[in-house]
Amino acid sequence: MNSLALLLDQNTERHRRTRQILFGTAPEDHPPPNGLSLAPTPGAGCAASAGWQAAISGDPRWRDEDLARIAREEGHARALIEAWHRNGPRSLEGLEGHWALAVHEVGTQRTHLAVDALGIATLAWSVDADRILVHARADRVARALGAGIDPQGLYDYLYCHMIPAPATVWQRVQKLPPGCLVSISEAGARVERWWSPPWREPERADFDERVRALDATLETATAQALDDTPAAAFLSGGLDSSSVVSMAARLRGTAVDAFAIGFAAEGYDEMEWARAAARHAGVRLHERYVTAEDILETIPEVSAAYDEPFGNASAVPALICARTARAAGFSRILAGDGGDEIFGGNARYAKQFVFERWQHLPVSVRALLTPVFDNTLTRHIPVFTKAASYVSQAQIPLPDRLESYNFLHRHDPTEVLTASFLKDIDRERALVGMRNRWTTTDGVPIIKRLLDFDLEYTLADNDLRKVNRMCALAGIEVRYPFLDAAMIRLAAGLPAAWLVRNGELRWFYRRAMQGVLAQATLAKGKHGFGLPFGLWLREHAGLRALASEHLQALRRRGWFREDWIDFLLRQHREGHAEYYGVMIWVMVLLEAWMQAQEAA
């Protein structure tokens, strides 16, 4: 996979400021010196003409036939110049696929940077005194700047287990959120959205017609994702991965290989579901069971692979699964990510509908019921405990309610982190960003507001970072049929009532896939690539030693209170291993990442 790497130099000559653009595309696994490409690269990735310079990476697709022809004949960067000449930033609306790009207007000395609608591609950027630095990786930009770690970014990581865009863990370095454009000129930098999901409620919707449209759109998206490559796909046994595998089998017959991950831990293993889906589709299934030893071996390279701390534990099974496919000879693999975020499949959606019923009660009724159910006495009476918990959570507005179980809400940050670390920290920065994102969908049905929110925070900031980076580390390309532009348009135009109905997730999708997927798959609940780290940490001496070593190293950094680390280990040992194991994992990965950066 190629990534965009740019350096824009500003030179003052005869009191006239000019800017020279030097750009290129560079393989992600072989970054150029200093993380920057310092010479123009010929070919499809870069182009220049009178008054324009452009670079583009990824796999773009042009909706305009004339621009698509130019791309075929002269390269995507030449098509980009022509598109920008015609329509400026509006031309991005006709560019599909995944991509990152830069356009420099020589006459106006404006530079525009953008990423695709869903943030499959990434761009980090910074404006220095006389330079604009851009790269797919934030750490490359930071090194070119000489920028250090931002404590606020570390706090955001502990809060979210990743760092939501536009922030990074690096001082003076930002990353572009999905569907965003930054325009840079002498007046400064302005970030704006060039795309938002087209959430709309149709005036009428014919169920059978939408079912046929889903089938045709998924088939086309899967065919485009496969292209001419041998067919391989991740398979968890859930709706999305099973749908992709089944559609690939329709297109390629039995010449499809599916790759599944299992765990020898109760409540975590989904291999039986993957086997059922593979049998139903008639494809070859490759099974790989992840062990505690695998975690020990992969933690150093998984943490080092990211340009900032990243705490999604399912990165480990994603890497192992991708490597299994690569070892089998495949250069591309299909993934089912995105289906839950466009069709309504995440478990919290149904839960939030229940809480929203409270929000719709008259204010007078809420005022009457609140002291009855949510008070010191009722919280400790078993028959009232659930009611008190419900009222307590229901009173929290969205999106804050989504963070009700956040570690840094359940445990006061002053108990977790040292006073010296917290003194300049904005404890609500990540949450304020979530609130601001939430307000952009005022007036949209609640389920579609939740989907919109998750397209950024769950998908772009989390799942896509996980899968993209681990596949790149494994040396295999990944494609996402559910993130095809036509799939997004189809899902966004469904009636909100078809997404989640009476607590049933993906109501429309499950009915539309009757006869396509196995009944067991259609009835299966949401699971995912969960890693039983908390359980194995109790049982495996090697993991305990690794965790102890990394937590001791964190003590020496002076960020965490020592009594908190002792409390965390005790609670994991004596209390809820899975719950407290999550924070131990997040902290272990933070220290592993710090060590990798210090060694780089």
C-alpha positions in Angstrom: 0.0 0.0 0.0 1.4 3.4 -0.9 1.1 6.3 1.5 1.3 10.0 0.8 4.5 11.8 1.9 4.9 15.5 1.3 7.2 18.4 2.2 6.2 21.9 1.3 9.0 24.5 1.7 8.4 28.2 1.9 11.3 30.4 0.7 11.5 34.1 0.9 13.2 35.6 -2.1 13.2 39.3 -2.9 10.5 39.9 -0.3 8.2 37.6 -2.2 7.2 34.3 -0.5 6.9 31.3 -2.7 6.3 27.7 -1.9 7.9 24.8 -3.6 6.1 21.5 -3.4 8.1 18.3 -3.3 6.1 15.2 -3.1 5.9 11.5 -3.7 4.2 8.2 -2.8 6.1 5.8 -0.6 5.4 2.2 0.5 4.1 2.3 4.1 6.4 -0.6 5.1 9.4 1.2 3.5 9.1 4.8 4.5 11.5 7.3 2.9 14.4 8.9 4.9 13.2 11.0 7.8 9.7 9.9 7.0 9.5 12.3 4.0 9.8 11.9 0.3 11.9 14.8 -0.9 11.8 14.4 -4.6 9.0 14.3 -7.2 8.0 10.8 -8.2 6.8 10.2 -11.8 3.8 8.1 -12.6 0.2 7.9 -11.4 1.0 9.2 -7.9 2.1 12.7 -8.8 1.6 15.3 -11.6 2.3 18.9 -12.3 1.0 21.4 -14.9 1.0 25.1 -15.3 -0.3 26.5 -12.0 -1.0 23.1 -10.4 0.8 20.3 -8.6 -0.9 17.2 -7.1 -0.2 13.9 -5.4 -2.6 11.1 -4.6 -2.2 7.6 -3.1 -4.5 4.7 -2.4 -7.1 3.2 -4.7 -9.3 6.1 -6.0 -12.2 5.7 -8.4 -13.7 8.6 -10.4 -17.4 8.8 -10.9 -17.0 11.1 -13.9 -16.3 9.1 -17.0 -14.0 11.7 -18.5 -11.9 11.9 -15.3 -11.8 8.1 -15.2 -10.4 8.1 -18.7 -7.7 10.6 -17.8 -6.8 8.5 -14.8 -6.4 5.4 -16.9 -4.4 7.1 -19.6 -2.3 9.7 -17.6 -2.7 8.7 -14.0 -4.9 9.6 -11.1 -2.8 12.7 -10.2 -3.4 14.2 -13.6 -7.1 13.5 -13.3 -7.0 15.2 -9.9 -5.5 18.4 -11.4 -8.2 18.4 -14.1 -11.0 17.8 -11.5 -9.7 20.6 -9.2 -9.3 23.0 -12.1 -13.0 22.4 -12.9 -14.6 22.3 -9.5 -12.1 22.9 -6.8 -12.8 21.1 -3.5 -16.3 20.1 -4.8 -14.5 17.7 -7.1 -13.9 15.4 -4.0 -17.6 14.5 -4.1 -16.9 12.6 -7.3 -13.9 10.6 -6.0 -14.7 7.2 -4.4 -12.5 4.4 -3.1 -9.9 5.0 -0.5 -7.3 7.7 -1.0 -5.2 10.6 0.5 -4.3 13.5 -1.7 -2.7 16.9 -1.9 -3.3 19.7 -4.4 -1.1 22.8 -4.5 -2.3 26.0 -6.3 0.8 27.8 -7.5 -0.9 31.1 -8.2 -2.7 31.5 -4.9 -0.1 29.5 -2.9 -2.9 27.5 -1.3 -2.4 23.8 -0.5 -5.3 21.4 0.1 -5.0 18.0 1.8 -7.8 15.5 2.0 -8.7 11.9 2.9 -11.5 9.7 1.7 -15.0 9.8 3.0 -14.6 7.1 5.7 -11.0 7.6 6.6 -9.6 4.4 5.2 -6.5 6.3 4.2 -4.9 8.5 6.8 -3.0 11.8 6.8 -1.1 13.6 9.6 0.0 17.1 9.0 1.6 20.2 10.6 2.5 23.7 9.5 6.0 24.8 10.7 7.5 28.2 10.4 8.5 27.6 6.8 7.2 24.1 6.0 4.1 22.1 5.6 4.7 18.5 6.6 2.4 15.7 5.7 2.6 11.9 6.0 0.3 8.9 6.5 2.0 8.4 9.8 1.9 11.0 12.6 5.3 9.9 14.0 7.0 10.7 10.7 5.7 14.2 10.8 6.7 14.6 14.5 10.3 13.5 13.8 10.7 15.9 10.9 9.4 18.7 13.2 11.4 17.6 16.2 8.1 17.4 18.1 7.8 15.6 21.4 5.0 13.7 23.2 1.9 15.7 24.1 0.6 14.6 27.6 -2.9 15.6 26.5 -2.7 13.0 23.8 -1.6 10.4 26.4 -4.6 11.3 28.5 -7.0 11.0 25.5 -5.5 7.6 24.8 -6.2 6.4 28.4 -9.7 7.8 28.0 -10.5 6.3 24.6 -7.9 3.5 24.2 -6.9 5.3 21.0 -6.6 9.0 20.2 -9.5 10.4 18.2 -8.8 12.7 15.2 -7.9 15.4 14.8 -5.6 15.1 17.8 -2.5 13.0 17.9 -0.1 12.1 20.7 2.5 14.4 19.2 2.8 18.1 19.9 1.9 20.3 16.9 0.8 17.4 14.8 -2.8 16.8 13.7 -4.5 14.1 11.7 -7.4 14.6 9.3 -10.7 13.1 10.4 -12.6 11.0 7.7 -14.3 13.0 5.0 -12.2 16.1 5.8 -10.2 18.7 3.9 -7.6 21.1 5.3 -6.8 24.2 3.2 -3.5 25.9 4.1 -2.5 29.5 3.0 -0.7 32.4 4.4 -3.8 33.3 6.4 -3.6 29.9 8.2 -5.2 26.5 8.0 -8.9 25.8 7.8 -10.3 22.3 8.3 -13.8 21.5 6.9 -15.9 18.5 6.0 -16.2 17.8 2.3 -18.5 14.7 3.0 -21.0 13.6 5.5 -23.2 10.5 5.4 -26.4 11.2 3.4 -28.7 10.3 6.3 -32.2 10.8 4.9 -35.6 9.4 5.6 -37.2 8.2 2.4 -40.8 9.3 1.6 -41.6 5.8 0.7 -39.6 2.5 0.7 -40.4 -0.7 -1.0 -39.0 -3.6 1.1 -38.5 -6.0 -1.8 -36.9 -3.4 -4.0 -34.4 -2.5 -1.2 -33.6 -6.2 -0.7 -32.8 -6.5 -4.4 -30.7 -3.3 -4.3 -28.7 -4.6 -1.3 -28.0 -7.9 -3.1 -26.8 -6.2 -6.3 -24.8 -3.5 -4.5 -23.0 -6.0 -2.2 -22.2 -8.2 -5.2 -20.7 -5.3 -7.2 -18.8 -4.0 -4.1 -17.3 -7.5 -3.5 -16.4 -7.9 -7.2 -14.6 -4.6 -7.1 -12.8 -5.5 -3.9 -11.7 -8.8 -5.3 -10.7 -7.4 -8.7 -8.5 -10.0 -10.4 -6.9 -11.3 -7.3 -7.3 -14.7 -5.7 -10.2 -14.7 -3.2 -9.4 -14.6 0.5 -11.4 -13.2 3.3 -11.5 -12.8 7.1 -14.3 -15.0 8.6 -15.5 -14.6 12.2 -18.8 -16.2 11.5 -20.8 -13.0 12.1 -23.1 -11.3 9.6 -20.6 -9.2 7.8 -17.7 -11.5 7.3 -20.1 -14.3 6.4 -21.8 -12.0 3.9 -18.5 -11.1 2.2 -17.4 -14.8 2.1 -20.8 -15.9 0.7 -20.7 -13.2 -2.0 -17.1 -14.0 -2.9 -18.2 -17.7 -3.3 -21.1 -16.6 -5.6 -18.5 -14.8 -7.8 -15.7 -17.4 -7.6 -17.4 -20.6 -6.8 -15.5 -22.8 -4.4 -12.2 -21.0 -5.2 -12.5 -19.0 -2.0 -10.3 -19.2 1.1 -11.6 -18.0 4.4 -9.4 -17.3 7.5 -10.7 -17.6 11.0 -9.2 -17.1 14.5 -10.1 -19.0 17.6 -9.4 -18.8 21.3 -9.3 -21.7 23.8 -11.2 -19.7 26.3 -14.9 -20.0 27.3 -17.0 -17.2 25.9 -14.4 -16.0 23.4 -14.2 -18.8 20.8 -16.3 -18.3 17.6 -14.7 -21.0 15.5 -17.9 -23.1 15.3 -19.7 -20.1 13.8 -17.0 -19.6 11.3 -17.1 -23.3 10.4 -20.9 -23.1 9.9 -20.6 -20.1 7.6 -17.8 -21.7 5.6 -19.8 -24.9 5.1 -22.9 -23.0 4.0 -20.9 -21.0 1.5 -18.8 -24.0 0.3 -15.4 -22.4 0.9 -12.1 -23.5 2.3 -11.6 -22.6 5.9 -8.2 -22.0 7.4 -8.2 -22.1 11.2 -5.7 -20.6 13.6 -6.0 -20.6 17.4 -4.3 -17.7 19.2 -2.5 -18.5 22.4 -1.0 -16.6 25.3 2.4 -17.2 23.8 1.3 -15.5 20.6 0.5 -12.4 22.7 3.9 -12.4 24.3 5.6 -12.6 20.9 3.5 -10.0 19.1 3.1 -7.2 21.7 6.4 -5.5 20.8 5.8 -5.4 17.1 2.1 -4.6 17.3 2.8 -1.6 19.5 5.7 -0.5 17.4 3.6 -0.7 14.2 1.4 2.3 15.2 2.3 5.9 14.9 0.7 6.6 18.3 -0.5 4.5 21.2 -3.3 2.1 20.2 -5.0 -0.1 22.7 -7.4 -2.3 20.7 -6.5 -5.7 21.9 -8.0 -7.4 18.8 -5.1 -6.0 16.8 -3.2 -9.2 17.9 -5.7 -11.7 16.4 -6.1 -9.4 13.3 -2.3 -9.6 12.7 -2.1 -13.3 13.2 -5.1 -13.9 10.9 -3.6 -11.6 8.2 -0.3 -13.4 8.5 -1.9 -16.8 8.1 -3.5 -15.6 4.8 -0.2 -14.1 3.6 1.6 -17.3 4.4 -1.0 -19.2 2.3 0.1 -17.1 -0.7 -2.5 -14.3 -0.7 -1.7 -10.7 -1.4 -5.2 -9.3 -0.7 -7.9 -10.1 1.8 -11.5 -8.9 2.2 -12.9 -7.7 5.5 -16.4 -7.2 6.7 -15.8 -4.1 8.8 -18.4 -1.3 8.5 -21.6 -3.4 8.3 -22.6 -2.8 11.9 -22.0 1.0 11.5 -24.2 1.3 8.5 -26.9 -1.2 9.2 -27.3 -0.9 12.9 -25.5 -3.9 14.4 -23.7 -2.7 17.6 -25.3 -4.0 20.8 -25.4 -0.5 22.4 -27.8 0.8 19.8 -30.7 -1.3 21.3 -29.6 -0.3 24.8 -29.6 3.4 23.9 -33.2 3.2 22.6 -34.3 2.0 26.0 -32.6 4.9 27.7 -34.0 7.4 25.2 -37.5 6.5 26.3 -36.7 8.2 29.6 -35.5 11.3 27.7 -38.9 11.5 26.0 -40.9 11.5 29.1 -42.4 14.8 30.2 -40.0 16.9 32.4 -42.6 16.8 35.2 -42.8 13.0 35.1 -39.0 12.7 35.2 -38.8 15.1 38.1 -41.4 13.0 40.0 -39.7 9.6 39.3 -36.1 10.5 39.7 -36.0 10.9 43.5 -38.1 7.8 43.9 -35.8 5.5 42.0 -32.4 7.2 42.1 -31.5 7.8 45.7 -29.0 6.5 48.3 -31.6 4.0 49.8 -33.0 2.5 46.6 -29.5 1.9 45.1 -28.9 -0.6 47.9 -32.3 -2.4 47.8 -32.0 -5.4 45.3 -35.4 -5.0 43.8 -34.8 -1.3 43.0 -31.1 -1.6 42.0 -31.8 -2.0 38.3 -34.4 0.8 38.3 -32.0 3.1 40.1 -29.2 2.3 37.6 -31.5 2.8 34.7 -32.7 6.2 35.9 -29.1 7.3 36.8 -27.8 6.4 33.3 -30.9 7.6 31.4 -30.5 11.1 32.9 -27.1 11.4 31.1 -27.6 12.8 27.6 -25.9 11.4 24.5 -23.1 11.1 23.6 -21.9 11.3 27.2 -23.9 8.3 28.1 -21.8 6.1 25.8 -18.9 6.7 28.1 -20.8 5.7 31.3 -18.5 2.8 31.9 -15.3 4.6 31.0 -12.4 3.8 33.4 -11.8 7.5 33.9 -15.4 8.0 35.0 -15.6 5.0 37.2 -12.3 6.0 38.8 -11.5 9.6 39.4 -8.4 10.6 37.3 -6.8 12.1 40.5 -6.8 8.5 41.9 -5.2 7.1 38.7 -2.7 9.8 37.6 -0.2 12.0 39.4 -0.9 15.6 40.1 2.1 16.6 38.0 0.8 14.8 35.0 -2.8 16.2 35.4 -1.9 19.8 36.0 -2.2 20.9 32.4 -4.6 18.3 31.2 -8.1 19.1 29.8 -10.0 16.1 31.2 -13.0 16.7 28.9 -11.2 17.3 25.6 -12.1 13.9 24.1 -15.6 14.1 25.4 -16.1 17.7 24.1 -15.0 16.4 20.6 -17.6 13.7 20.8 -20.3 16.3 21.8 -19.4 18.5 18.9 -19.6 15.6 16.5 -22.9 14.6 17.9 -24.4 18.1 17.3 -23.7 17.8 13.6 -26.6 15.4 13.2 -29.3 17.4 15.1 -32.7 16.5 13.6 -31.6 13.0 12.3 -33.3 9.9 13.8 -31.5 8.7 16.9 -30.3 5.4 15.4 -28.8 7.2 12.4 -27.1 9.7 14.8 -25.5 6.7 16.6 -24.4 5.2 13.3 -22.9 8.6 12.2 -21.0 8.9 15.5 -19.7 5.3 15.2 -18.5 5.8 11.6 -15.9 8.1 13.1 -15.2 6.9 16.6 -15.7 3.2 16.2 -14.8 2.6 12.6 -12.3 5.3 11.4 -10.5 5.9 14.7 -10.5 2.3 15.8 -11.4 -0.6 13.7 -9.9 0.6 10.4 -6.7 1.7 12.2 -6.5 -1.8 13.7 -7.1 -3.8 10.5 -5.2 -1.5 8.1 -2.1 -1.4 10.1 -2.0 -5.1 11.0 -2.6 -6.1 7.4 0.2 -3.7 6.3 2.5 -5.3 9.0 1.6 -8.8 7.6 2.3 -7.6 4.1 -1.2 -8.1 2.7 -3.6 -5.6 1.3 -7.1 -5.3 2.7 -10.4 -4.2 1.1 -13.8 -3.5 2.6 -16.9 -4.2 0.5 -19.3 -2.7 3.1 -17.5 0.6 2.8 -18.1 1.0 -0.9 -19.8 4.3 -1.6 -22.8 2.7 -3.1 -23.3 0.6 0.0 -23.1 3.7 2.2 -25.7 5.5 0.1 -28.1 2.5 0.2 -27.8 2.0 3.9 -28.1 5.7 4.7 -31.4 5.9 2.7 -33.1 3.1 4.6 -35.9 4.0 6.9 -34.6 4.4 10.5 -37.2 2.0 11.7 -35.7 -0.8 9.5 -32.3 -0.6 11.2 -33.2 -1.5 14.8 -36.8 -2.5 15.6 -38.1 -3.6 19.0 -34.6 -4.2 20.2 -33.6 -6.3 17.2 -30.3 -5.2 15.7 -30.0 -5.1 11.9 -33.7 -5.8 11.4 -33.7 -5.1 7.6 -30.3 -6.7 6.9 -31.2 -10.0 8.6 -34.4 -10.3 6.6 -32.7 -9.3 3.4 -30.1 -12.0 3.8 -32.6 -14.9 4.3 -31.6 -17.7 2.0 -28.1 -16.2 1.5 -26.7 -16.8 4.9 -27.1 -19.8 7.2 -29.9 -19.5 9.7 -27.4 -20.0 12.5 -25.4 -17.0 11.2 -28.6 -14.8 11.0 -29.5 -15.7 14.6 -26.0 -15.1 15.9 -25.4 -12.2 18.3 -22.6 -9.6 18.0 -19.2 -10.9 19.1 -16.0 -9.9 17.4 -12.3 -10.6 17.7 -12.2 -10.2 21.5 -8.9 -11.2 23.2 -9.1 -13.1 26.5 -6.1 -11.1 27.8 -7.5 -10.5 31.3 -8.3 -14.2 31.8 -4.9 -15.4 30.4 -3.1 -12.9 32.5 -4.2 -14.7 35.6 -3.1 -18.1 34.3 0.1 -17.5 32.2 3.3 -16.7 34.1 4.9 -15.2 31.0 2.1 -12.7 30.5 2.2 -11.8 34.2 5.9 -11.2 34.0 5.5 -9.0 30.9 2.7 -7.0 32.5 4.7 -6.5 35.7 7.8 -5.4 33.8 5.8 -2.8 31.7 3.8 -1.5 34.7 7.0 -1.1 36.7 8.5 0.9 33.8 5.4 3.1 33.8 5.8 3.7 37.5 9.2 5.3 36.7 7.7 7.6 34.2 5.8 9.4 36.9 2.5 9.5 35.1 0.5 7.0 37.2 0.0 6.9 40.9 1.9 3.9 42.4 -1.0 3.0 44.7 -3.3 3.0 41.6 -1.1 0.4 39.8 -1.1 -1.7 43.0 -4.9 -1.3 43.2 -5.3 -2.3 39.5 -3.2 -5.5 39.8 -5.1 -6.4 43.0 -8.5 -5.9 41.5 -7.5 -8.0 38.5 -6.2 -10.7 40.7 -9.0 -10.8 43.2 -11.9 -9.2 41.4 -13.1 -8.9 37.8 -10.2 -10.2 35.6 -11.7 -9.2 32.3 -12.8 -5.7 33.2 -9.5 -4.7 34.9 -7.5 -6.7 32.4 -8.6 -4.1 29.7 -6.9 -1.2 31.5 -3.8 -3.4 32.2 -3.6 -4.1 28.5 -4.0 -0.4 27.6 -1.2 0.5 30.0 1.1 -2.4 28.8 0.6 -1.3 25.2 1.4 2.3 26.1 4.7 1.4 27.7 5.6 -1.0 24.8 4.9 1.8 22.4 7.0 4.3 24.3 9.9 1.8 24.3 9.6 1.3 20.6 9.6 5.1 19.9 12.6 5.6 22.2 14.4 2.9 20.3 13.5 4.3 16.9 
